[in-house]
């Protein structure tokens, strides 16, 4: 596996990049579903295909905050597909410009395309940092990032009502990674249908009410594989939109640390899957319950003593999309 900079917990630099500040979070599932369809139906940039198809040299995925987290699953796919791929946030990339070699394909994600680090990256690309090609994934075609790119992928998430456009960024990265690997990508319409019908389960609404009624409450989100990006996003969104401390863990990593911090004030949301390593998650759930923590299992299989929220789909892509909406709706409940 190629060395890379990874962010695994909510207390990493992800927490430093503010979304909109504390306040109520409004989630519009129908608008987000429509924005996914808008992306799916949009014409493809003709310049993208020759830049990324069968790229065999270094691929660098960069961004900040939620935009960076959205690239995590694609990075995993690229590494599994034998590509030399890096997942590094833009702040660290600017501090280590030697990572961008002359044969690199740089893929930079920023919804606005004009944040501080992104502007610095755009300036550096115009001066000293010279990859073989650069692709911008953004909502703004006129942004500084898009202006220095060889090609852009427009997110089309502006009307989604999401504070980050995270779902569209996930889909965009899946699309680009599929093109690089010459593989099929997720079929978007069924994902959009799942998003449009997703509402916050009653169990999670009650959990949110209980958390906000206890000032010492803490949160942790745990996922694996395709769900890893969603739990990192969940911690970022919770920390940015609420005053409740939240961390994210990828199942199998840093679990001893999580268990050491487990007590009655900790609520843990475990995201399972019909096709995932539920044995690992369920062993963790039992240990957390034994430590007195409140455990919610979303998807996968029920664990005795936990609050169980079954998945409504067996398709992993739709499951991830549903979980992202549930996360946003859960954080919205925490803010209200």
N, C-alpha and C positions, 0 to 999 in steps of 0.2 A: 504494500500500500504506500502510495506516495506521501511524504510528510506534508502536513497541512496545519493550519491554525483552526482549531475547532472550539466552539462555545457550547458547554454542556449544561450550565446551570444559570438560574435567574440572576445570580450575583456576579456574573461575568460582565464585560463591557456592554452587553445588550441593555442593561438597565439604565445606562447613561443617555440613551437616545430617546428623547421625549417624543411621544406621539401627539397628544393634544392636551395633556395635563389632566389633573383630577376633575371629575365632573361626571354627569350622567352620560352613559354610552347608549346611543340609539342603534339598534340592529334591524335592518330591513332585509329579510330573507328573500322576498320577491325581487327586490332591486339587485341584490347580489346574484341571484340566479340569472336575471336578464343580462347583467354585465358579463357573466360567463358565456352566455349565448352570443353576445355582441363580439366577444373575442373570437369565438369559434367560427363565426360567419364572416369575419373580416378578411379581406384579401391578404394573401401572404406576400411579404416583401420579396421581390425577385432576387434581390442581392443576398438574401440570407443563405439560400441553398448552396452556392459555391463556396461560401465562407466556412460553413460548419460541416458539410457532408464529409464523413469519413476523415475528420481531422485527427491525425495520429500523433501530434506532438502535444506540448503542454497546454492544458486548458485551465484557466483561472476564473473562478466564480467569486465575485466581490459585490459588496453592498454594505448597507448599515441597517441596524435594527431589524424590523420585520422583513424588509426587502432582502436582507442577507440570509435570514433564517429560511426564507422561501426556497433558497437554492440548495438546502441541505440534502433533500432526497435525491435531487438530480446529481449532486456530487457523488453520493453513494452509488447511484446507477452507473455513472461514468467509471468510477474506480472498479466496480464489479465487472464492467465491460472491458477492462484492461487498459483504460486510458490513464495517462499521467495527469491527474486532476488535483487542483488545489481549491480549498474553500477557505477564504481569508477575508476578514472585514476590511473595508477600505482604509480605515485608520491605520491598521497594521501594515497593509500593503504599501501605503505611502511611506511608512517608516522602513520598509524593506523593498525598495524598488527593484533590486536585483532579481527578485522573483519573476518579474516580467521580462522574459527573454525575447529575442528577436523572432523566435519561431512560435511564440505564444498566441493562443486565441483567448482574448480577455472578454469576459461576459460580465458586464456591470449592470446591476439592478438598482433603480431608484424611481419611486413613483413620481416624484416631482422633477427629478433630474437636475436639481439645483441646490441640494443641501450643501453644507459647508465642506465636508470631506469630498463629496462628489464634484463640487466646483474645483477643489484642489486637484483631484484626479484629472479632470478635464484639462486644466492648465498644464499639468505635468505631461499628459499625453501629447499636447501640442508642442512641448519643449524637449523633454529628455527621455520620457518613458515611451518606448516604441515597440509594441507587440506587432506580430504579423498581421493581426486583424482585431478589431474591437466591435462587439455587439452591445448595444444599449437596450435594456428592457425597461421601458418607462411609459408614463401616461402622456408626457408632453413632448411632442415632436419638435418644438422650438426651444427645448431646454439646452443648457450648456452641454449636458452629457450626450444628448442626441446629435448635437452639432459636430462633435468630434468623432462620432462613431462611423464605422464603415457601413453599418446597417443597424436598423432599429426594429424592435418588436414592441408594438404599442399594446399596453395592458388593457386599455379601454375599461378601466374600473372607476372612472371619475363619477359616474352616476350611481355607484353601488351603495353609497351610504356608509361604507366601511371606513374606519379611520386609517386603514393601511392598504386596502386593496389586496389583502393577503391571498385570498383564494385565486384571484386572477394571476397573481405572481406565481403561485404554485403551478397553475395550469400552463403558464407561459414557459416555465422552466421544464416541465414535463415535455412540452412540445419541442423545445430546442434540444434537450438531451436525446429525445427519440430520433430527431433528425441526425444528430452526430453519430448515434449508434446504429442508424438504419433499422430502427425498431418501430413497432406500433406505439402510438401514444394513447392515453385514456380518451375514450369517446365522450365528449363533453355533454351532449344533451341529457343522458341519464344522470350525470352528476348534478346538472342544473335542476333537474326535477327533484332530486333528493334535497338539494339546498332549499328549494322553494317551499317544501313541505315540512322543513325541520322547525320544531318548536322546542323550547326548553322543557325537559321532562319535569313533572311535578316534584319528583324526588330531589332534583337539583335545585329547584326553586326553594324548597324547604331547607336544604343544606345552606344555600346562600343566606337565607334569613337567619339561620342559627349562627353562622360565622359573623355576620355583621352585628349581632346582638352581644357578642363577646369580644371585648377590645383586645384580648391577648391572642386571638386566633391567628394561626399561620396556615399557609397553603403550600402544597407540593403537587406537582403534576409529573406523572411517570408514563412513558411510552417507549416504543421500540420500532425499529425499521421505518416503515412509512409514517408511523405516528410520531416519530422523533421531532420533526419540524413543528408539528402541531403543539406539542407540550412546551417546546421552547417559546413558541409564540404565546402560549397561554400565560407563562410566567412573565414574559415581557409586557403583555397587555394588562395583566393584573397589577404589576408594579407601577405601570404608568398611569392607570386609570383609578386606582384605589390606594388606600393607605395600608392595605393588608400585605405583609411580607410574603413573597411567593418565590419558590425555586422550581426548577425543572430538572428531571433526571432521565437519562436514557437507560432503559432496563438493562441490568447487568453491569452498569458503570456507577461507581461512587455510592453503591447501595449501603455500605457500612456507615457512611457519613449520614445518609438519610435515617437509618435505624438509630444511630446515636442521638439524633435530634427528635426522635419520635416520642410524643407524649400526648396527653389528653387535649392539648391546645392545637395539635396538628391535624389538619384534614388533608387527605391524600386522594387525588383523582387518578386512577389507574386506567389507561386506555388499552384495552385488549383487542383482539382480532380473531376472526374465524380461522385465519391462516397463520397467526403469529405464535410466538413462543410463550403460550399462556402458562406453562408450567413455571417459568421464571417469575412472571407477574403474580401468580397465585401464591407461590412460596413467599414472596415479598409481602403480599397482602396479609397472609397469616401472621407473619412476624410483626407487621405494623399493628394489627389488631391486638396481638399479645402485649404490645407496648402501650395500649390504651388509646391509640389514634383512631380517628374516624376515617373509614376507608370506603370509597365509592368506586365500584368497578363498572366501567363503561365499555360495553362490547365484550367479546370473548365469552367466558363461562362464569357463572355465579360462584362466589366464595362465601361460605357460611360465616355469618356475622357482619358481612359488609352490606352496603346499600348497592343494589344491582340495577343497572340501566342497560337492558339488552339492545343490541344493534338491530336496525331495521333492514340491513342489507348485508350480503356476503361479498359484494364487490369492494375490493380494498380502496380503490380510488373514491368511490361514493362514500365509503365509511370515513375516510379522511375528511372529505368535504363536509359531511354531516358533523363530524367532531369539531371542525373549525367553527361552524355556526353555533354548535352547542357551547363551545368555549366563549365565543363572543356574547352569546345570550346569558351565560352564567356570569361573566364579568359585568354585563349590563345590570343583572340583578344585584350584584354586589354594590354597584354605584348608586342604586335607587333604594 
